[in-house]
């Protein structure tokens, strides 16, 4: 039984391509999710300003 190096090489190349494509897609989705989560939250404005709260803000 002889090892067919051509088929093994093709399979390894396909696996590497699939890993790279999956990684790129995940990075794009991660960036989209990060942008959505960072821009989705709107800080509620206070109607009354407390002296204690404003002293700590800079």
PDB file of N, H, CA, C and O in Angstrom:
ATOM      1  N   UNK A   1       0.839  -1.172   0.000  1.00  0.00           N
ATOM      2  CA  UNK A   1       0.000   0.000   0.000  1.00  0.00           C
ATOM      3  C   UNK A   1       0.887   1.239   0.000  1.00  0.00           C
ATOM      4  O   UNK A   1       1.706   1.434   0.898  1.00  0.00           O
ATOM      5  N   UNK A   2       0.713   2.049  -0.997  1.00  0.00           N
ATOM      6  H   UNK A   2       0.048   1.890  -1.727  1.00  0.00           H
ATOM      7  CA  UNK A   2       1.540   3.228  -1.162  1.00  0.00           C
ATOM      8  C   UNK A   2       0.760   4.478  -0.737  1.00  0.00           C
ATOM      9  O   UNK A   2      -0.444   4.581  -0.970  1.00  0.00           O
ATOM     10  N   UNK A   3       1.464   5.420  -0.114  1.00  0.00           N
ATOM     11  H   UNK A   3       2.443   5.337   0.075  1.00  0.00           H
ATOM     12  CA  UNK A   3       0.839   6.666   0.318  1.00  0.00           C
ATOM     13  C   UNK A   3       0.720   7.589  -0.880  1.00  0.00           C
ATOM     14  O   UNK A   3       1.690   7.817  -1.603  1.00  0.00           O
ATOM     15  N   UNK A   4      -0.476   8.115  -1.081  1.00  0.00           N
ATOM     16  H   UNK A   4      -1.264   7.930  -0.494  1.00  0.00           H
ATOM     17  CA  UNK A   4      -0.707   9.034  -2.182  1.00  0.00           C
ATOM     18  C   UNK A   4      -0.538  10.463  -1.646  1.00  0.00           C
ATOM     19  O   UNK A   4      -1.467  11.034  -1.075  1.00  0.00           O
ATOM     20  N   UNK A   5       0.658  11.031  -1.838  1.00  0.00           N
ATOM     21  H   UNK A   5       1.413  10.567  -2.301  1.00  0.00           H
ATOM     22  CA  UNK A   5       1.007  12.336  -1.287  1.00  0.00           C
ATOM     23  C   UNK A   5       0.248  13.469  -1.959  1.00  0.00           C
ATOM     24  O   UNK A   5       0.032  14.515  -1.347  1.00  0.00           O
ATOM     25  N   UNK A   6      -0.156  13.280  -3.196  1.00  0.00           N
ATOM     26  H   UNK A   6       0.019  12.430  -3.694  1.00  0.00           H
ATOM     27  CA  UNK A   6      -0.893  14.332  -3.903  1.00  0.00           C
ATOM     28  C   UNK A   6      -2.256  14.552  -3.251  1.00  0.00           C
ATOM     29  O   UNK A   6      -2.660  15.692  -3.022  1.00  0.00           O
ATOM     30  N   UNK A   7      -2.956  13.475  -2.956  1.00  0.00           N
ATOM     31  H   UNK A   7      -2.627  12.549  -3.142  1.00  0.00           H
ATOM     32  CA  UNK A   7      -4.280  13.598  -2.331  1.00  0.00           C
ATOM     33  C   UNK A   7      -4.154  14.152  -0.919  1.00  0.00           C
ATOM     34  O   UNK A   7      -4.964  14.983  -0.507  1.00  0.00           O
ATOM     35  N   UNK A   8      -3.163  13.708  -0.184  1.00  0.00           N
ATOM     36  H   UNK A   8      -2.505  13.033  -0.519  1.00  0.00           H
ATOM     37  CA  UNK A   8      -2.943  14.220   1.172  1.00  0.00           C
ATOM     38  C   UNK A   8      -2.632  15.720   1.118  1.00  0.00           C
ATOM     39  O   UNK A   8      -3.126  16.482   1.949  1.00  0.00           O
ATOM     40  N   UNK A   9      -1.829  16.143   0.161  1.00  0.00           N
ATOM     41  H   UNK A   9      -1.427  15.524  -0.514  1.00  0.00           H
ATOM     42  CA  UNK A   9      -1.502  17.566  -0.001  1.00  0.00           C
ATOM     43  C   UNK A   9      -2.729  18.395  -0.334  1.00  0.00           C
ATOM     44  O   UNK A   9      -2.904  19.489   0.202  1.00  0.00           O
ATOM     45  N   UNK A  10      -3.587  17.881  -1.219  1.00  0.00           N
ATOM     46  H   UNK A  10      -3.445  16.992  -1.654  1.00  0.00           H
ATOM     47  CA  UNK A  10      -4.808  18.594  -1.588  1.00  0.00           C
ATOM     48  C   UNK A  10      -5.735  18.728  -0.382  1.00  0.00           C
ATOM     49  O   UNK A  10      -6.300  19.796  -0.147  1.00  0.00           O
ATOM     50  N   UNK A  11      -5.890  17.657   0.373  1.00  0.00           N
ATOM     51  H   UNK A  11      -5.431  16.789   0.182  1.00  0.00           H
ATOM     52  CA  UNK A  11      -6.758  17.688   1.556  1.00  0.00           C
ATOM     53  C   UNK A  11      -6.232  18.690   2.585  1.00  0.00           C
ATOM     54  O   UNK A  11      -7.010  19.446   3.166  1.00  0.00           O
ATOM     55  N   UNK A  12      -4.934  18.698   2.809  1.00  0.00           N
ATOM     56  H   UNK A  12      -4.302  18.084   2.336  1.00  0.00           H
ATOM     57  CA  UNK A  12      -4.344  19.639   3.765  1.00  0.00           C
ATOM     58  C   UNK A  12      -4.539  21.078   3.287  1.00  0.00           C
ATOM     59  O   UNK A  12      -4.849  21.959   4.088  1.00  0.00           O
ATOM     60  N   UNK A  13      -4.359  21.322   1.987  1.00  0.00           N
ATOM     61  H   UNK A  13      -4.107  20.606   1.335  1.00  0.00           H
ATOM     62  CA  UNK A  13      -4.554  22.672   1.449  1.00  0.00           C
ATOM     63  C   UNK A  13      -5.997  23.130   1.619  1.00  0.00           C
ATOM     64  O   UNK A  13      -6.239  24.282   1.979  1.00  0.00           O
ATOM     65  N   UNK A  14      -6.958  22.247   1.365  1.00  0.00           N
ATOM     66  H   UNK A  14      -6.762  21.311   1.072  1.00  0.00           H
ATOM     67  CA  UNK A  14      -8.374  22.595   1.520  1.00  0.00           C
ATOM     68  C   UNK A  14      -8.689  22.896   2.983  1.00  0.00           C
ATOM     69  O   UNK A  14      -9.421  23.842   3.274  1.00  0.00           O
ATOM     70  N   UNK A  15      -8.153  22.113   3.893  1.00  0.00           N
ATOM     71  H   UNK A  15      -7.558  21.345   3.656  1.00  0.00           H
ATOM     72  CA  UNK A  15      -8.391  22.347   5.323  1.00  0.00           C
ATOM     73  C   UNK A  15      -7.820  23.699   5.744  1.00  0.00           C
ATOM     74  O   UNK A  15      -8.460  24.434   6.496  1.00  0.00           O
ATOM     75  N   UNK A  16      -6.630  24.029   5.270  1.00  0.00           N
ATOM     76  H   UNK A  16      -6.110  23.432   4.659  1.00  0.00           H
ATOM     77  CA  UNK A  16      -6.025  25.322   5.616  1.00  0.00           C
ATOM     78  C   UNK A  16      -6.864  26.473   5.074  1.00  0.00           C
ATOM     79  O   UNK A  16      -7.069  27.470   5.766  1.00  0.00           O
ATOM     80  N   UNK A  17      -7.351  26.343   3.841  1.00  0.00           N
ATOM     81  H   UNK A  17      -7.185  25.533   3.278  1.00  0.00           H
ATOM     82  CA  UNK A  17      -8.195  27.388   3.252  1.00  0.00           C
ATOM     83  C   UNK A  17      -9.480  27.550   4.060  1.00  0.00           C
ATOM     84  O   UNK A  17      -9.908  28.675   4.314  1.00  0.00           O
ATOM     85  N   UNK A  18     -10.094  26.452   4.464  1.00  0.00           N
ATOM     86  H   UNK A  18      -9.745  25.538   4.258  1.00  0.00           H
ATOM     87  CA  UNK A  18     -11.317  26.527   5.267  1.00  0.00           C
ATOM     88  C   UNK A  18     -11.064  27.199   6.616  1.00  0.00           C
ATOM     89  O   UNK A  18     -11.892  27.981   7.084  1.00  0.00           O
ATOM     90  N   UNK A  19      -9.949  26.905   7.229  1.00  0.00           N
ATOM     91  H   UNK A  19      -9.276  26.270   6.849  1.00  0.00           H
ATOM     92  CA  UNK A  19      -9.616  27.526   8.518  1.00  0.00           C
ATOM     93  C   UNK A  19      -9.416  29.028   8.347  1.00  0.00           C
ATOM     94  O   UNK A  19      -9.903  29.812   9.161  1.00  0.00           O
ATOM     95  N   UNK A  20      -8.713  29.435   7.306  1.00  0.00           N
ATOM     96  H   UNK A  20      -8.318  28.798   6.644  1.00  0.00           H
ATOM     97  CA  UNK A  20      -8.475  30.863   7.068  1.00  0.00           C
ATOM     98  C   UNK A  20      -9.788  31.594   6.799  1.00  0.00           C
ATOM     99  O   UNK A  20     -10.019  32.669   7.352  1.00  0.00           O
ATOM    100  N   UNK A  21     -10.651  31.021   5.954  1.00  0.00           N
ATOM    101  H   UNK A  21     -10.463  30.147   5.505  1.00  0.00           H
ATOM    102  CA  UNK A  21     -11.930  31.669   5.644  1.00  0.00           C
ATOM    103  C   UNK A  21     -12.826  31.772   6.878  1.00  0.00           C
ATOM    104  O   UNK A  21     -13.482  32.792   7.090  1.00  0.00           O
ATOM    105  N   UNK A  22     -12.850  30.727   7.680  1.00  0.00           N
ATOM    106  H   UNK A  22     -12.317  29.898   7.508  1.00  0.00           H
ATOM    107  CA  UNK A  22     -13.650  30.747   8.905  1.00  0.00           C
ATOM    108  C   UNK A  22     -13.129  31.810   9.871  1.00  0.00           C
ATOM    109  O   UNK A  22     -13.911  32.525  10.498  1.00  0.00           O
ATOM    110  N   UNK A  23     -11.824  31.907   9.985  1.00  0.00           N
ATOM    111  H   UNK A  23     -11.189  31.326   9.476  1.00  0.00           H
ATOM    112  CA  UNK A  23     -11.221  32.894  10.878  1.00  0.00           C
ATOM    113  C   UNK A  23     -11.551  34.309  10.423  1.00  0.00           C
ATOM    114  O   UNK A  23     -11.874  35.159  11.253  1.00  0.00           O
ATOM    115  N   UNK A  24     -11.477  34.580   9.124  1.00  0.00           N
ATOM    116  H   UNK A  24     -11.214  33.890   8.449  1.00  0.00           H
ATOM    117  CA  UNK A  24     -11.799  35.912   8.607  1.00  0.00           C
ATOM    118  C   UNK A  24     -13.264  36.259   8.862  1.00  0.00           C
ATOM    119  O   UNK A  24     -13.582  37.376   9.270  1.00  0.00           O
ATOM    120  N   UNK A  25     -14.150  35.298   8.620  1.00  0.00           N
ATOM    121  H   UNK A  25     -13.892  34.391   8.288  1.00  0.00           H
ATOM    122  CA  UNK A  25     -15.581  35.556   8.839  1.00  0.00           C
ATOM    123  C   UNK A  25     -15.851  35.834  10.309  1.00  0.00           C
ATOM    124  O   UNK A  25     -16.628  36.730  10.639  1.00  0.00           O
ATOM    125  N   UNK A  26     -15.216  35.074  11.193  1.00  0.00           N
ATOM    126  H   UNK A  26     -14.585  34.346  10.924  1.00  0.00           H
ATOM    127  CA  UNK A  26     -15.407  35.287  12.626  1.00  0.00           C
ATOM    128  C   UNK A  26     -14.898  36.662  13.053  1.00  0.00           C
ATOM    129  O   UNK A  26     -15.514  37.311  13.898  1.00  0.00           O
ATOM    130  N   UNK A  27     -13.785  37.113  12.483  1.00  0.00           N
ATOM    131  H   UNK A  27     -13.284  36.586  11.796  1.00  0.00           H
ATOM    132  CA  UNK A  27     -13.253  38.425  12.828  1.00  0.00           C
ATOM    133  C   UNK A  27     -14.197  39.533  12.371  1.00  0.00           C
ATOM    134  O   UNK A  27     -14.386  40.522  13.079  1.00  0.00           O
ATOM    135  N   UNK A  28     -14.792  39.369  11.184  1.00  0.00           N
ATOM    136  H   UNK A  28     -14.638  38.566  10.608  1.00  0.00           H
ATOM    137  CA  UNK A  28     -15.751  40.361  10.696  1.00  0.00           C
ATOM    138  C   UNK A  28     -16.981  40.406  11.597  1.00  0.00           C
ATOM    139  O   UNK A  28     -17.457  41.484  11.949  1.00  0.00           O
ATOM    140  N   UNK A  29     -17.490  39.242  11.965  1.00  0.00           N
ATOM    141  H   UNK A  29     -17.103  38.366  11.679  1.00  0.00           H
ATOM    142  CA  UNK A  29     -18.662  39.183  12.842  1.00  0.00           C
ATOM    143  C   UNK A  29     -18.349  39.754  14.220  1.00  0.00           C
ATOM    144  O   UNK A  29     -19.191  40.417  14.826  1.00  0.00           O
ATOM    145  N   UNK A  30     -17.145  39.498  14.714  1.00  0.00           N
ATOM    146  H   UNK A  30     -16.461  38.959  14.222  1.00  0.00           H
ATOM    147  CA  UNK A  30     -16.740  40.027  16.013  1.00  0.00           C
ATOM    148  C   UNK A  30     -16.683  41.551  15.964  1.00  0.00           C
ATOM    149  O   UNK A  30     -17.112  42.217  16.907  1.00  0.00           O
ATOM    150  N   UNK A  31     -16.158  42.107  14.876  1.00  0.00           N
ATOM    151  H   UNK A  31     -15.809  41.567  14.110  1.00  0.00           H
ATOM    152  CA  UNK A  31     -16.087  43.561  14.732  1.00  0.00           C
ATOM    153  C   UNK A  31     -17.487  44.163  14.659  1.00  0.00           C
ATOM    154  O   UNK A  31     -17.749  45.196  15.275  1.00  0.00           O
ATOM    155  N   UNK A  32     -18.382  43.531  13.915  1.00  0.00           N
ATOM    156  H   UNK A  32     -18.169  42.693  13.414  1.00  0.00           H
ATOM    157  CA  UNK A  32     -19.755  44.033  13.820  1.00  0.00           C
ATOM    158  C   UNK A  32     -20.436  44.007  15.187  1.00  0.00           C
ATOM    159  O   UNK A  32     -21.099  44.969  15.574  1.00  0.00           O
ATOM    160  N   UNK A  33     -20.269  42.908  15.911  1.00  0.00           N
ATOM    161  H   UNK A  33     -19.730  42.126  15.596  1.00  0.00           H
ATOM    162  CA  UNK A  33     -20.892  42.774  17.225  1.00  0.00           C
ATOM    163  C   UNK A  33     -20.328  43.804  18.198  1.00  0.00           C
ATOM    164  O   UNK A  33     -21.072  44.396  18.981  1.00  0.00           O
ATOM    165  N   UNK A  34     -19.024  44.015  18.150  1.00  0.00           N
ATOM    166  H   UNK A  34     -18.420  43.534  17.514  1.00  0.00           H
ATOM    167  CA  UNK A  34     -18.401  45.005  19.021  1.00  0.00           C
ATOM    168  C   UNK A  34     -18.933  46.397  18.721  1.00  0.00           C
ATOM    169  O   UNK A  34     -19.226  47.160  19.642  1.00  0.00           O
ATOM    170  N   UNK A  35     -19.059  46.734  17.448  1.00  0.00           N
ATOM    171  H   UNK A  35     -18.821  46.114  16.700  1.00  0.00           H
ATOM    172  CA  UNK A  35     -19.599  48.045  17.074  1.00  0.00           C
ATOM    173  C   UNK A  35     -21.041  48.199  17.537  1.00  0.00           C
ATOM    174  O   UNK A  35     -21.417  49.253  18.051  1.00  0.00           O
ATOM    175  N   UNK A  36     -21.842  47.170  17.362  1.00  0.00           N
ATOM    176  H   UNK A  36     -21.537  46.314  16.944  1.00  0.00           H
ATOM    177  CA  UNK A  36     -23.242  47.238  17.773  1.00  0.00           C
ATOM    178  C   UNK A  36     -23.343  47.400  19.289  1.00  0.00           C
ATOM    179  O   UNK A  36     -24.118  48.222  19.778  1.00  0.00           O
ATOM    180  N   UNK A  37     -22.574  46.629  20.019  1.00  0.00           N
ATOM    181  H   UNK A  37     -21.945  45.960  19.622  1.00  0.00           H
ATOM    182  CA  UNK A  37     -22.656  46.711  21.478  1.00  0.00           C
ATOM    183  C   UNK A  37     -22.118  48.038  22.007  1.00  0.00           C
ATOM    184  O   UNK A  37     -22.636  48.569  22.990  1.00  0.00           O
ATOM    185  N   UNK A  38     -21.084  48.574  21.361  1.00  0.00           N
ATOM    186  H   UNK A  38     -20.664  48.143  20.563  1.00  0.00           H
ATOM    187  CA  UNK A  38     -20.538  49.856  21.814  1.00  0.00           C
ATOM    188  C   UNK A  38     -21.462  51.021  21.475  1.00  0.00           C
ATOM    189  O   UNK A  38     -21.527  51.986  22.237  1.00  0.00           O
ATOM    190  N   UNK A  39     -22.168  50.958  20.370  1.00  0.00           N
ATOM    191  H   UNK A  39     -22.115  50.174  19.751  1.00  0.00           H
ATOM    192  CA  UNK A  39     -23.003  52.077  19.932  1.00  0.00           C
ATOM    193  C   UNK A  39     -24.459  51.926  20.349  1.00  0.00           C
ATOM    194  O   UNK A  39     -25.222  52.886  20.248  1.00  0.00           O
ATOM    195  N   UNK A  40     -24.861  50.765  20.808  1.00  0.00           N
ATOM    196  H   UNK A  40     -24.241  49.985  20.890  1.00  0.00           H
ATOM    197  CA  UNK A  40     -26.253  50.516  21.149  1.00  0.00           C
ATOM    198  C   UNK A  40     -26.631  51.130  22.490  1.00  0.00           C
ATOM    199  O   UNK A  40     -27.756  51.594  22.670  1.00  0.00           O
ATOM    200  N   UNK A  41     -25.711  51.132  23.412  1.00  0.00           N
ATOM    201  H   UNK A  41     -24.796  50.755  23.266  1.00  0.00           H
ATOM    202  CA  UNK A  41     -26.003  51.608  24.762  1.00  0.00           C
ATOM    203  C   UNK A  41     -25.972  53.127  24.791  1.00  0.00           C
ATOM    204  O   UNK A  41     -24.963  53.743  24.445  1.00  0.00           O
ATOM    205  N   UNK A  42     -27.056  53.714  25.196  1.00  0.00           N
ATOM    206  H   UNK A  42     -27.875  53.213  25.476  1.00  0.00           H
ATOM    207  CA  UNK A  42     -27.133  55.164  25.357  1.00  0.00           C
ATOM    208  C   UNK A  42     -27.247  55.470  26.839  1.00  0.00           C
ATOM    209  O   UNK A  42     -28.138  54.970  27.526  1.00  0.00           O
ATOM    210  N   UNK A  43     -26.346  56.286  27.313  1.00  0.00           N
ATOM    211  H   UNK A  43     -25.622  56.692  26.755  1.00  0.00           H
ATOM    212  CA  UNK A  43     -26.322  56.621  28.723  1.00  0.00           C
ATOM    213  C   UNK A  43     -27.504  57.521  29.059  1.00  0.00           C
ATOM    214  O   UNK A  43     -27.742  58.530  28.396  1.00  0.00           O
ATOM    215  N   UNK A  44     -28.231  57.145  30.087  1.00  0.00           N
ATOM    216  H   UNK A  44     -28.037  56.326  30.626  1.00  0.00           H
ATOM    217  CA  UNK A  44     -29.391  57.933  30.513  1.00  0.00           C
ATOM    218  C   UNK A  44     -28.900  59.216  31.173  1.00  0.00           C
ATOM    219  O   UNK A  44     -27.995  59.210  32.008  1.00  0.00           O
ATOM    220  N   UNK A  45     -29.518  60.296  30.776  1.00  0.00           N
ATOM    221  H   UNK A  45     -30.254  60.301  30.098  1.00  0.00           H
ATOM    222  CA  UNK A  45     -29.134  61.575  31.352  1.00  0.00           C
ATOM    223  C   UNK A  45     -29.856  61.780  32.678  1.00  0.00           C
ATOM    224  O   UNK A  45     -31.033  61.453  32.827  1.00  0.00           O
ATOM    225  N   UNK A  46     -29.128  62.321  33.619  1.00  0.00           N
ATOM    226  H   UNK A  46     -28.172  62.586  33.498  1.00  0.00           H
ATOM    227  CA  UNK A  46     -29.719  62.598  34.924  1.00  0.00           C
ATOM    228  C   UNK A  46     -30.465  63.915  34.867  1.00  0.00           C
ATOM    229  O   UNK A  46     -30.010  64.880  34.252  1.00  0.00           O
ATOM    230  N   UNK A  47     -31.613  63.941  35.513  1.00  0.00           N
ATOM    231  H   UNK A  47     -31.982  63.157  36.012  1.00  0.00           H
ATOM    232  CA  UNK A  47     -32.383  65.180  35.579  1.00  0.00           C
ATOM    233  C   UNK A  47     -31.818  66.112  36.648  1.00  0.00           C
ATOM    234  O   UNK A  47     -31.851  67.335  36.509  1.00  0.00           O
ATOM    235  N   UNK A  48     -31.307  65.518  37.700  1.00  0.00           N
ATOM    236  H   UNK A  48     -31.280  64.525  37.814  1.00  0.00           H
ATOM    237  CA  UNK A  48     -30.792  66.301  38.806  1.00  0.00           C
ATOM    238  C   UNK A  48     -29.320  65.968  38.983  1.00  0.00           C
ATOM    239  O   UNK A  48     -28.945  64.795  38.961  1.00  0.00           O
ATOM    240  N   UNK A  49     -28.501  66.958  39.155  1.00  0.00           N
ATOM    241  H   UNK A  49     -28.806  67.910  39.174  1.00  0.00           H
ATOM    242  CA  UNK A  49     -27.065  66.746  39.344  1.00  0.00           C
ATOM    243  C   UNK A  49     -26.770  66.754  40.831  1.00  0.00           C
ATOM    244  O   UNK A  49     -27.085  67.707  41.545  1.00  0.00           O
ATOM    245  N   UNK A  50     -26.154  65.659  41.282  1.00  0.00           N
ATOM    246  H   UNK A  50     -25.898  64.885  40.702  1.00  0.00           H
ATOM    247  CA  UNK A  50     -25.769  65.584  42.689  1.00  0.00           C
ATOM    248  C   UNK A  50     -24.365  66.158  42.858  1.00  0.00           C
ATOM    249  O   UNK A  50     -23.500  65.942  42.010  1.00  0.00           O
ATOM    250  N   UNK A  51     -24.140  66.877  43.933  1.00  0.00           N
ATOM    251  H   UNK A  51     -24.843  67.052  44.622  1.00  0.00           H
ATOM    252  CA  UNK A  51     -22.824  67.456  44.189  1.00  0.00           C
ATOM    253  C   UNK A  51     -21.789  66.364  44.409  1.00  0.00           C
ATOM    254  O   UNK A  51     -20.634  66.516  44.013  1.00  0.00           O
ATOM    255  N   UNK A  52     -22.188  65.278  45.030  1.00  0.00           N
ATOM    256  H   UNK A  52     -23.127  65.155  45.352  1.00  0.00           H
ATOM    257  CA  UNK A  52     -21.249  64.191  45.292  1.00  0.00           C
ATOM    258  C   UNK A  52     -20.849  63.485  44.007  1.00  0.00           C
ATOM    259  O   UNK A  52     -19.689  63.111  43.832  1.00  0.00           O
ATOM    260  N   UNK A  53     -21.813  63.303  43.104  1.00  0.00           N
ATOM    261  H   UNK A  53     -22.755  63.607  43.245  1.00  0.00           H
ATOM    262  CA  UNK A  53     -21.516  62.637  41.831  1.00  0.00           C
ATOM    263  C   UNK A  53     -20.660  63.500  40.926  1.00  0.00           C
ATOM    264  O   UNK A  53     -19.735  62.993  40.292  1.00  0.00           O
ATOM    265  N   UNK A  54     -20.942  64.779  40.852  1.00  0.00           N
ATOM    266  H   UNK A  54     -21.693  65.191  41.368  1.00  0.00           H
ATOM    267  CA  UNK A  54     -20.211  65.642  39.934  1.00  0.00           C
ATOM    268  C   UNK A  54     -18.788  65.931  40.426  1.00  0.00           C
ATOM    269  O   UNK A  54     -17.923  66.289  39.627  1.00  0.00           O
ATOM    270  N   UNK A  55     -18.539  65.782  41.725  1.00  0.00           N
ATOM    271  H   UNK A  55     -19.242  65.491  42.374  1.00  0.00           H
ATOM    272  CA  UNK A  55     -17.204  66.031  42.252  1.00  0.00           C
ATOM    273  C   UNK A  55     -16.228  64.946  41.793  1.00  0.00           C
ATOM    274  O   UNK A  55     -15.034  65.212  41.656  1.00  0.00           O
ATOM    275  N   UNK A  56     -16.714  63.743  41.558  1.00  0.00           N
ATOM    276  H   UNK A  56     -17.684  63.527  41.669  1.00  0.00           H
ATOM    277  CA  UNK A  56     -15.842  62.634  41.167  1.00  0.00           C
ATOM    278  C   UNK A  56     -15.645  62.550  39.651  1.00  0.00           C
ATOM    279  O   UNK A  56     -14.751  61.843  39.186  1.00  0.00           O
ATOM    280  N   UNK A  57     -16.453  63.247  38.890  1.00  0.00           N
ATOM    281  H   UNK A  57     -17.180  63.821  39.268  1.00  0.00           H
ATOM    282  CA  UNK A  57     -16.353  63.185  37.436  1.00  0.00           C
ATOM    283  C   UNK A  57     -15.344  64.212  36.931  1.00  0.00           C
ATOM    284  O   UNK A  57     -15.350  65.366  37.360  1.00  0.00           O
ATOM    285  N   UNK A  58     -14.501  63.790  36.039  1.00  0.00           N
ATOM    286  H   UNK A  58     -14.496  62.853  35.691  1.00  0.00           H
ATOM    287  CA  UNK A  58     -13.555  64.722  35.415  1.00  0.00           C
ATOM    288  C   UNK A  58     -13.379  64.360  33.989  1.00  0.00           C
ATOM    289  O   UNK A  58     -12.623  65.017  33.274  1.00  0.00           O
TER     290      UNK A  58
END
